[in-house]
Amino acid sequence: MGYPTKMQLIKRQKSEQWYVNLPSAIAQAMGFQRGEIVEWSIEDKKKMVLMRSDKAVEESKKKPKTEP
């Protein structure tokens, strides 16, 4: 199942920035954490790959810390 998402563009006087939002269902299924660093890779003009580091994957497998 795919999740269609619109590209967003914010233009400023001296720059522009493109955004794409990650749907919550995908972020939760992947176990993403707030502030996690990911990296984009371009395979061709139709495919971009979002990669997380091996460390991030291992961290997402750990149980959440609980307060005593």
VOTORPA-61629 format. One record per atom (N, C-alpha, C, O): residue in one letter; residue number from 1; x, y, z; atom name. Coordinates in nm, 4 decimals. Layout:
BEGIN
A,NUM,X,Y,Z,CA $
...
This chain:
BEGIN
M,1,0.0851,-0.1180,0.0000,N $
M,1,0.0000,0.0000,0.0000,CA $
M,1,0.0891,0.1236,0.0000,C $
M,1,0.1858,0.1299,0.0759,O $
G,2,0.0585,0.2198,-0.0823,N $
G,2,0.1347,0.3431,-0.0889,CA $
G,2,0.0671,0.4540,-0.0109,C $
G,2,-0.0500,0.4444,0.0255,O $
Y,3,0.1425,0.5587,0.0138,N $
Y,3,0.0916,0.6766,0.0833,CA $
Y,3,0.1252,0.7995,-0.0007,C $
Y,3,0.2348,0.8540,0.0123,O $
P,4,0.0336,0.8444,-0.0867,N $
P,4,0.0607,0.9644,-0.1666,CA $
P,4,0.0862,1.0851,-0.0761,C $
P,4,0.0144,1.1078,0.0213,O $
T,5,0.1886,1.1607,-0.1099,N $
T,5,0.2281,1.2765,-0.0303,CA $
T,5,0.2689,1.3893,-0.1238,C $
T,5,0.3406,1.3662,-0.2212,O $
K,6,0.2243,1.5102,-0.0955,N $
K,6,0.2601,1.6252,-0.1793,CA $
K,6,0.3943,1.6833,-0.1357,C $
K,6,0.4267,1.6873,-0.0170,O $
M,7,0.4711,1.7282,-0.2342,N $
M,7,0.5940,1.8016,-0.2074,CA $
M,7,0.5561,1.9439,-0.1714,C $
M,7,0.4659,2.0017,-0.2321,O $
Q,8,0.6239,2.0004,-0.0739,N $
Q,8,0.5991,2.1377,-0.0324,CA $
Q,8,0.7239,2.2206,-0.0596,C $
Q,8,0.8361,2.1716,-0.0465,O $
L,9,0.7041,2.3450,-0.0972,N $
L,9,0.8145,2.4353,-0.1254,CA $
L,9,0.7952,2.5632,-0.0462,C $
L,9,0.6889,2.6251,-0.0502,O $
I,10,0.8992,2.6017,0.0255,N $
I,10,0.8983,2.7294,0.0959,CA $
I,10,1.0064,2.8156,0.0319,C $
I,10,1.1251,2.7834,0.0370,O $
K,11,0.9623,2.9272,-0.0290,N $
K,11,1.0552,3.0194,-0.0932,CA $
K,11,1.0811,3.1371,-0.0009,C $
K,11,0.9892,3.1964,0.0557,O $
R,12,1.2074,3.1686,0.0122,N $
R,12,1.2495,3.2854,0.0904,CA $
R,12,1.3244,3.3794,-0.0036,C $
R,12,1.3467,3.3471,-0.1203,O $
Q,13,1.3624,3.4944,0.0475,N $
Q,13,1.4287,3.5916,-0.0398,CA $
Q,13,1.5558,3.5358,-0.1031,C $
Q,13,1.5817,3.5585,-0.2213,O $
K,14,1.6351,3.4627,-0.0245,N $
K,14,1.7639,3.4169,-0.0748,CA $
K,14,1.7745,3.2653,-0.0892,C $
K,14,1.8799,3.2148,-0.1279,O $
S,15,1.6701,3.1935,-0.0595,N $
S,15,1.6788,3.0478,-0.0688,CA $
S,15,1.5401,2.9859,-0.0831,C $
S,15,1.4377,3.0536,-0.0729,O $
E,16,1.5405,2.8585,-0.1064,N $
E,16,1.4164,2.7827,-0.1074,CA $
E,16,1.4431,2.6484,-0.0413,C $
E,16,1.5555,2.5982,-0.0436,O $
Q,17,1.3402,2.5914,0.0167,N $
Q,17,1.3542,2.4632,0.0846,CA $
Q,17,1.2345,2.3750,0.0515,C $
Q,17,1.1197,2.4188,0.0575,O $
W,18,1.2635,2.2502,0.0164,N $
W,18,1.1606,2.1534,-0.0197,CA $
W,18,1.1356,2.0607,0.0983,C $
W,18,1.2283,2.0241,0.1706,O $
Y,19,1.0099,2.0234,0.1170,N $
Y,19,0.9710,1.9367,0.2274,CA $
Y,19,0.8833,1.8237,0.1772,C $
Y,19,0.8060,1.8404,0.0829,O $
V,20,0.8959,1.7092,0.2411,N $
V,20,0.8032,1.5988,0.2225,CA $
V,20,0.7769,1.5422,0.3623,C $
V,20,0.8704,1.5168,0.4383,O $
N,21,0.6511,1.5231,0.3947,N $
N,21,0.6157,1.4721,0.5268,CA $
N,21,0.6048,1.3206,0.5235,C $
N,21,0.5588,1.2622,0.4254,O $
L,22,0.6473,1.2587,0.6307,N $
L,22,0.6385,1.1146,0.6455,CA $
L,22,0.5087,1.0821,0.7187,C $
L,22,0.4898,1.1263,0.8321,O $
P,23,0.4195,1.0063,0.6570,N $
P,23,0.2929,0.9741,0.7242,CA $
P,23,0.3171,0.9020,0.8572,C $
P,23,0.4081,0.8201,0.8693,O $
S,24,0.2355,0.9335,0.9544,N $
S,24,0.2487,0.8767,1.0877,CA $
S,24,0.2479,0.7243,1.0872,C $
S,24,0.3250,0.6621,1.1602,O $
A,25,0.1624,0.6639,1.0064,N $
A,25,0.1544,0.5178,1.0014,CA $
A,25,0.2877,0.4561,0.9605,C $
A,25,0.3264,0.3514,1.0125,O $
I,26,0.3576,0.5199,0.8681,N $
I,26,0.4871,0.4679,0.8238,CA $
I,26,0.5918,0.4886,0.9319,C $
I,26,0.6689,0.3974,0.9616,O $
A,27,0.5955,0.6070,0.9907,N $
A,27,0.6934,0.6358,1.0962,CA $
A,27,0.6768,0.5401,1.2143,C $
A,27,0.7755,0.4911,1.2691,O $
Q,28,0.5530,0.5139,1.2531,N $
Q,28,0.5278,0.4229,1.3640,CA $
Q,28,0.5660,0.2799,1.3283,C $
Q,28,0.6261,0.2100,1.4098,O $
A,29,0.5323,0.2358,1.2085,N $
A,29,0.5652,0.0998,1.1657,CA $
A,29,0.7158,0.0780,1.1600,C $
A,29,0.7639,-0.0326,1.1847,O $
M,30,0.7901,0.1833,1.1273,N $
M,30,0.9356,0.1741,1.1183,CA $
M,30,1.0041,0.1983,1.2525,C $
M,30,1.1240,0.1744,1.2664,O $
G,31,0.9285,0.2453,1.3505,N $
G,31,0.9856,0.2701,1.4832,CA $
G,31,1.0762,0.3918,1.4884,C $
G,31,1.1717,0.3946,1.5660,O $
F,32,1.0472,0.4929,1.4065,N $
F,32,1.1280,0.6144,1.4078,CA $
F,32,1.1152,0.6863,1.5419,C $
F,32,1.0111,0.6814,1.6076,O $
Q,33,1.2232,0.7524,1.5803,N $
Q,33,1.2258,0.8320,1.7026,CA $
Q,33,1.2417,0.9789,1.6653,C $
Q,33,1.2999,1.0122,1.5620,O $
R,34,1.1900,1.0647,1.7495,N $
R,34,1.2035,1.2089,1.7277,CA $
R,34,1.3517,1.2466,1.7210,C $
R,34,1.4317,1.2036,1.8041,O $
G,35,1.3863,1.3266,1.6219,N $
G,35,1.5229,1.3744,1.6071,CA $
G,35,1.6177,1.2757,1.5407,C $
G,35,1.7367,1.3039,1.5271,O $
E,36,1.5668,1.1613,1.4996,N $
E,36,1.6518,1.0610,1.4357,CA $
E,36,1.7067,1.1147,1.3036,C $
E,36,1.6356,1.1812,1.2283,O $
I,37,1.8322,1.0855,1.2767,N $
I,37,1.8964,1.1301,1.1534,CA $
I,37,1.8802,1.0222,1.0465,C $
I,37,1.9065,0.9045,1.0711,O $
V,38,1.8368,1.0637,0.9285,N $
V,38,1.8222,0.9732,0.8140,CA $
V,38,1.8942,1.0353,0.6950,C $
V,38,1.9306,1.1529,0.6979,O $
E,39,1.9142,0.9567,0.5920,N $
E,39,1.9869,1.0042,0.4741,CA $
E,39,1.9128,0.9639,0.3478,C $
E,39,1.8691,0.8497,0.3337,O $
W,40,1.8989,1.0599,0.2551,N $
W,40,1.8372,1.0328,0.1257,CA $
W,40,1.9439,0.9878,0.0271,C $
W,40,2.0571,1.0363,0.0293,O $
S,41,1.9059,0.8939,-0.0596,N $
S,41,1.9914,0.8499,-0.1687,CA $
S,41,1.9055,0.8502,-0.2952,C $
S,41,1.7894,0.8096,-0.2918,O $
I,42,1.9620,0.8953,-0.4053,N $
I,42,1.8884,0.8991,-0.5315,CA $
I,42,1.9321,0.7810,-0.6167,C $
I,42,2.0499,0.7671,-0.6495,O $
E,43,1.8353,0.6953,-0.6528,N $
E,43,1.8656,0.5820,-0.7400,CA $
E,43,1.8477,0.6205,-0.8862,C $
E,43,1.9306,0.5850,-0.9700,O $
D,44,1.7405,0.6926,-0.9180,N $
D,44,1.7169,0.7463,-1.0510,CA $
D,44,1.6113,0.8554,-1.0372,C $
D,44,1.5728,0.8897,-0.9254,O $
K,45,1.5635,0.9108,-1.1493,N $
K,45,1.4697,1.0233,-1.1423,CA $
K,45,1.3317,0.9852,-1.0902,C $
K,45,1.2483,1.0728,-1.0672,O $
K,46,1.3063,0.8565,-1.0711,N $
K,46,1.1779,0.8124,-1.0173,CA $
K,46,1.1892,0.7506,-0.8786,C $
K,46,1.0871,0.7196,-0.8172,O $
K,47,1.3105,0.7319,-0.8278,N $
K,47,1.3240,0.6626,-0.7010,CA $
K,47,1.4288,0.7265,-0.6100,C $
K,47,1.5456,0.7406,-0.6461,O $
M,48,1.3828,0.7648,-0.4908,N $
M,48,1.4704,0.8110,-0.3836,CA $
M,48,1.4555,0.7117,-0.2691,C $
M,48,1.3466,0.6598,-0.2447,O $
V,49,1.5644,0.6858,-0.1998,N $
V,49,1.5622,0.5916,-0.0894,CA $
V,49,1.5979,0.6665,0.0386,C $
V,49,1.6961,0.7407,0.0433,O $
L,50,1.5173,0.6461,0.1418,N $
L,50,1.5440,0.7052,0.2726,CA $
L,50,1.6085,0.5975,0.3580,C $
L,50,1.5499,0.4914,0.3795,O $
M,51,1.7293,0.6243,0.4068,N $
M,51,1.8026,0.5243,0.4832,CA $
M,51,1.8294,0.5741,0.6251,C $
M,51,1.8531,0.6928,0.6479,O $
R,52,1.8252,0.4819,0.7181,N $
R,52,1.8659,0.5138,0.8549,CA $
R,52,1.9922,0.4349,0.8839,C $
R,52,2.0193,0.3327,0.8208,O $
S,53,2.0687,0.4836,0.9796,N $
S,53,2.1934,0.4158,1.0130,CA $
S,53,2.1639,0.2855,1.0860,C $
S,53,2.0556,0.2681,1.1420,O $
D,54,2.2608,0.1938,1.0852,N $
D,54,2.2445,0.0677,1.1580,CA $
D,54,2.2234,0.0943,1.3063,C $
D,54,2.1487,0.0223,1.3725,O $
K,55,2.2892,0.1977,1.3588,N $
K,55,2.2746,0.2328,1.5002,CA $
K,55,2.1295,0.2708,1.5305,C $
K,55,2.0753,0.2307,1.6335,O $
A,56,2.0671,0.3470,1.4423,N $
A,56,1.9283,0.3884,1.4627,CA $
A,56,1.8353,0.2682,1.4635,C $
A,56,1.7399,0.2643,1.5411,O $
V,57,1.8620,0.1699,1.3778,N $
V,57,1.7794,0.0498,1.3725,CA $
V,57,1.7930,-0.0283,1.5027,C $
V,57,1.6935,-0.0762,1.5571,O $
E,58,1.9155,-0.0414,1.5529,N $
E,58,1.9373,-0.1135,1.6783,CA $
E,58,1.8695,-0.0418,1.7946,C $
E,58,1.8116,-0.1063,1.8819,O $
E,59,1.8764,0.0909,1.7963,N $
E,59,1.8127,0.1691,1.9028,CA $
E,59,1.6620,0.1501,1.9015,C $
E,59,1.5992,0.1448,2.0072,O $
S,60,1.6027,0.1396,1.7813,N $
S,60,1.4571,0.1270,1.7721,CA $
S,60,1.4090,-0.0104,1.8202,C $
S,60,1.2916,-0.0266,1.8532,O $
K,61,1.4986,-0.1086,1.8241,N $
K,61,1.4626,-0.2425,1.8701,CA $
K,61,1.4637,-0.2527,2.0227,C $
K,61,1.4027,-0.3434,2.0792,O $
K,62,1.5338,-0.1588,2.0903,N $
K,62,1.5399,-0.1615,2.2362,CA $
K,62,1.4060,-0.1244,2.2948,C $
K,62,1.3285,-0.0497,2.2350,O $
K,63,1.3797,-0.1776,2.4131,N $
K,63,1.2560,-0.1417,2.4828,CA $
K,63,1.2665,0.0020,2.5312,C $
K,63,1.3750,0.0466,2.5685,O $
P,64,1.1557,0.0753,2.5314,N $
P,64,1.1603,0.2128,2.5814,CA $
P,64,1.1961,0.2152,2.7286,C $
P,64,1.1570,0.1265,2.8044,O $
K,65,1.2707,0.3171,2.7689,N $
K,65,1.3080,0.3314,2.9098,CA $
K,65,1.1853,0.3746,2.9896,C $
K,65,1.1056,0.4567,2.9443,O $
T,66,1.1721,0.3188,3.1065,N $
T,66,1.0621,0.3575,3.1939,CA $
T,66,1.1164,0.4287,3.3155,C $
T,66,1.2266,0.3992,3.3619,O $
E,67,1.0406,0.5204,3.3662,N $
E,67,1.0796,0.5964,3.4851,CA $
E,67,1.0606,0.5090,3.6085,C $
E,67,0.9611,0.4369,3.6162,O $
P,68,1.1537,0.5124,3.7074,N $
P,68,1.1387,0.4321,3.8299,CA $
P,68,1.0276,0.4820,3.9185,C $
P,68,1.0030,0.4250,4.0248,O $
